[in-house]
Amino acid sequence: MPRAARKKSATNIYHIMIRGINYQNIFVDNEDNKKFIDTLARYRKDIEYEIYAYCLMGNHIHLLLKEGNEELANMMKRIGASYVYWYNWQYNRKGHLFQDRFKSEPVENDTYFLTVLRYIHQNPVKAGLADNIEAYKWSSYKEYIMQAEIVNTDFVLAMFAEDRDKALERFQKFNMEANNDKCLEITAERKTISDKEIRQLVLNKYNIEPAKLHNEKPKTQTEVLKY
């Protein structure tokens, strides 16, 4: 079955999630995290994309960025391939590191933009990896509070106020707010169930003997699902 076409953002801004194959860790130690951030920085200069937020978790990555002078798919392919090449060399391994292609969703208004940004910064806290967002080392939150390195903090802070001090105060308060935001959650892929598996589920549920079903008119998958 062909893959669904990736949704194009009218603003060229996307929330992206990359995860390790079979949920394996893609960052073993601090050097790995530093290398991925360096890779983001290197390609940012080349492709001229903008980063607004990032968070490197053990087995997945969240990014909030704006497309640069290359299409999103090609841009992410270059970033991913560069990191995987280094990772495989570093750990004397071969093969894939990331699960399938990256996931993305368009971010097309200010409200959802800020929702995604807060979701990314709160990800380590909700996952139990940090007591608060300030304590987590591998997210972009520190670039807003301390010094920007690869993140366009001016773009985001301007959404809170013209005065930088007031904007930063409101930014911190917003990011600390408790919420139930869910954006590109990392969940197991839904398994496609075959006709044979559906038939067996029906047999088990209704205690039907296979022979009885053989005497009936065969049902299509759609008809069986009506049960």
Secondary structure as a PSIPRED ss2 file (coil, helix, strand):
# PSIPRED VFORMAT (PSIPRED V4.0)

   1 M C   1.000  0.000  0.000
   2 P C   1.000  0.000  0.000
   3 R C   1.000  0.000  0.000
   4 A C   1.000  0.000  0.000
   5 A C   1.000  0.000  0.000
   6 R C   1.000  0.000  0.000
   7 K C   1.000  0.000  0.000
   8 K C   1.000  0.000  0.000
   9 S C   1.000  0.000  0.000
  10 A C   1.000  0.000  0.000
  11 T C   1.000  0.000  0.000
  12 N C   1.000  0.000  0.000
  13 I E   0.000  0.000  1.000
  14 Y E   0.000  0.000  1.000
  15 H E   0.000  0.000  1.000
  16 I E   0.000  0.000  1.000
  17 M E   0.000  0.000  1.000
  18 I E   0.000  0.000  1.000
  19 R E   0.000  0.000  1.000
  20 G E   0.000  0.000  1.000
  21 I H   0.000  1.000  0.000
  22 N H   0.000  1.000  0.000
  23 Y H   0.000  1.000  0.000
  24 Q C   1.000  0.000  0.000
  25 N C   1.000  0.000  0.000
  26 I C   1.000  0.000  0.000
  27 F C   1.000  0.000  0.000
  28 V C   1.000  0.000  0.000
  29 D C   1.000  0.000  0.000
  30 N H   0.000  1.000  0.000
  31 E H   0.000  1.000  0.000
  32 D H   0.000  1.000  0.000
  33 N H   0.000  1.000  0.000
  34 K H   0.000  1.000  0.000
  35 K H   0.000  1.000  0.000
  36 F H   0.000  1.000  0.000
  37 I H   0.000  1.000  0.000
  38 D H   0.000  1.000  0.000
  39 T H   0.000  1.000  0.000
  40 L H   0.000  1.000  0.000
  41 A H   0.000  1.000  0.000
  42 R H   0.000  1.000  0.000
  43 Y H   0.000  1.000  0.000
  44 R H   0.000  1.000  0.000
  45 K H   0.000  1.000  0.000
  46 D H   0.000  1.000  0.000
  47 I H   0.000  1.000  0.000
  48 E C   1.000  0.000  0.000
  49 Y C   1.000  0.000  0.000
  50 E E   0.000  0.000  1.000
  51 I E   0.000  0.000  1.000
  52 Y E   0.000  0.000  1.000
  53 A E   0.000  0.000  1.000
  54 Y E   0.000  0.000  1.000
  55 C E   0.000  0.000  1.000
  56 L E   0.000  0.000  1.000
  57 M C   1.000  0.000  0.000
  58 G C   1.000  0.000  0.000
  59 N C   1.000  0.000  0.000
  60 H E   0.000  0.000  1.000
  61 I E   0.000  0.000  1.000
  62 H E   0.000  0.000  1.000
  63 L E   0.000  0.000  1.000
  64 L E   0.000  0.000  1.000
  65 L E   0.000  0.000  1.000
  66 K E   0.000  0.000  1.000
  67 E C   1.000  0.000  0.000
  68 G C   1.000  0.000  0.000
  69 N C   1.000  0.000  0.000
  70 E C   1.000  0.000  0.000
  71 E C   1.000  0.000  0.000
  72 L H   0.000  1.000  0.000
  73 A H   0.000  1.000  0.000
  74 N H   0.000  1.000  0.000
  75 M H   0.000  1.000  0.000
  76 M H   0.000  1.000  0.000
  77 K H   0.000  1.000  0.000
  78 R H   0.000  1.000  0.000
  79 I H   0.000  1.000  0.000
  80 G H   0.000  1.000  0.000
  81 A H   0.000  1.000  0.000
  82 S H   0.000  1.000  0.000
  83 Y H   0.000  1.000  0.000
  84 V H   0.000  1.000  0.000
  85 Y H   0.000  1.000  0.000
  86 W H   0.000  1.000  0.000
  87 Y H   0.000  1.000  0.000
  88 N H   0.000  1.000  0.000
  89 W H   0.000  1.000  0.000
  90 Q H   0.000  1.000  0.000
  91 Y C   1.000  0.000  0.000
  92 N C   1.000  0.000  0.000
  93 R C   1.000  0.000  0.000
  94 K C   1.000  0.000  0.000
  95 G C   1.000  0.000  0.000
  96 H C   1.000  0.000  0.000
  97 L C   1.000  0.000  0.000
  98 F E   0.000  0.000  1.000
  99 Q C   1.000  0.000  0.000
 100 D C   1.000  0.000  0.000
 101 R C   1.000  0.000  0.000
 102 F C   1.000  0.000  0.000
 103 K E   0.000  0.000  1.000
 104 S E   0.000  0.000  1.000
 105 E E   0.000  0.000  1.000
 106 P E   0.000  0.000  1.000
 107 V C   1.000  0.000  0.000
 108 E C   1.000  0.000  0.000
 109 N C   1.000  0.000  0.000
 110 D H   0.000  1.000  0.000
 111 T H   0.000  1.000  0.000
 112 Y H   0.000  1.000  0.000
 113 F H   0.000  1.000  0.000
 114 L H   0.000  1.000  0.000
 115 T H   0.000  1.000  0.000
 116 V H   0.000  1.000  0.000
 117 L H   0.000  1.000  0.000
 118 R H   0.000  1.000  0.000
 119 Y H   0.000  1.000  0.000
 120 I H   0.000  1.000  0.000
 121 H H   0.000  1.000  0.000
 122 Q H   0.000  1.000  0.000
 123 N H   0.000  1.000  0.000
 124 P H   0.000  1.000  0.000
 125 V H   0.000  1.000  0.000
 126 K H   0.000  1.000  0.000
 127 A C   1.000  0.000  0.000
 128 G C   1.000  0.000  0.000
 129 L C   1.000  0.000  0.000
 130 A C   1.000  0.000  0.000
 131 D C   1.000  0.000  0.000
 132 N C   1.000  0.000  0.000
 133 I H   0.000  1.000  0.000
 134 E H   0.000  1.000  0.000
 135 A H   0.000  1.000  0.000
 136 Y C   1.000  0.000  0.000
 137 K C   1.000  0.000  0.000
 138 W C   1.000  0.000  0.000
 139 S E   0.000  0.000  1.000
 140 S C   1.000  0.000  0.000
 141 Y H   0.000  1.000  0.000
 142 K H   0.000  1.000  0.000
 143 E H   0.000  1.000  0.000
 144 Y H   0.000  1.000  0.000
 145 I H   0.000  1.000  0.000
 146 M C   1.000  0.000  0.000
 147 Q C   1.000  0.000  0.000
 148 A C   1.000  0.000  0.000
 149 E C   1.000  0.000  0.000
 150 I C   1.000  0.000  0.000
 151 V E   0.000  0.000  1.000
 152 N C   1.000  0.000  0.000
 153 T H   0.000  1.000  0.000
 154 D H   0.000  1.000  0.000
 155 F H   0.000  1.000  0.000
 156 V H   0.000  1.000  0.000
 157 L H   0.000  1.000  0.000
 158 A C   1.000  0.000  0.000
 159 M C   1.000  0.000  0.000
 160 F C   1.000  0.000  0.000
 161 A C   1.000  0.000  0.000
 162 E C   1.000  0.000  0.000
 163 D C   1.000  0.000  0.000
 164 R H   0.000  1.000  0.000
 165 D H   0.000  1.000  0.000
 166 K H   0.000  1.000  0.000
 167 A H   0.000  1.000  0.000
 168 L H   0.000  1.000  0.000
 169 E H   0.000  1.000  0.000
 170 R H   0.000  1.000  0.000
 171 F H   0.000  1.000  0.000
 172 Q H   0.000  1.000  0.000
 173 K H   0.000  1.000  0.000
 174 F H   0.000  1.000  0.000
 175 N H   0.000  1.000  0.000
 176 M H   0.000  1.000  0.000
 177 E C   1.000  0.000  0.000
 178 A C   1.000  0.000  0.000
 179 N C   1.000  0.000  0.000
 180 N C   1.000  0.000  0.000
 181 D C   1.000  0.000  0.000
 182 K C   1.000  0.000  0.000
 183 C C   1.000  0.000  0.000
 184 L C   1.000  0.000  0.000
 185 E C   1.000  0.000  0.000
 186 I C   1.000  0.000  0.000
 187 T C   1.000  0.000  0.000
 188 A C   1.000  0.000  0.000
 189 E C   1.000  0.000  0.000
 190 R C   1.000  0.000  0.000
 191 K C   1.000  0.000  0.000
 192 T C   1.000  0.000  0.000
 193 I C   1.000  0.000  0.000
 194 S C   1.000  0.000  0.000
 195 D H   0.000  1.000  0.000
 196 K H   0.000  1.000  0.000
 197 E H   0.000  1.000  0.000
 198 I H   0.000  1.000  0.000
 199 R H   0.000  1.000  0.000
 200 Q H   0.000  1.000  0.000
 201 L H   0.000  1.000  0.000
 202 V H   0.000  1.000  0.000
 203 L H   0.000  1.000  0.000
 204 N H   0.000  1.000  0.000
 205 K H   0.000  1.000  0.000
 206 Y H   0.000  1.000  0.000
 207 N C   1.000  0.000  0.000
 208 I C   1.000  0.000  0.000
 209 E C   1.000  0.000  0.000
 210 P H   0.000  1.000  0.000
 211 A H   0.000  1.000  0.000
 212 K H   0.000  1.000  0.000
 213 L H   0.000  1.000  0.000
 214 H H   0.000  1.000  0.000
 215 N C   1.000  0.000  0.000
 216 E C   1.000  0.000  0.000
 217 K C   1.000  0.000  0.000
 218 P C   1.000  0.000  0.000
 219 K C   1.000  0.000  0.000
 220 T C   1.000  0.000  0.000
 221 Q H   0.000  1.000  0.000
 222 T H   0.000  1.000  0.000
 223 E H   0.000  1.000  0.000
 224 V H   0.000  1.000  0.000
 225 L H   0.000  1.000  0.000
 226 K C   1.000  0.000  0.000
 227 Y C   1.000  0.000  0.000
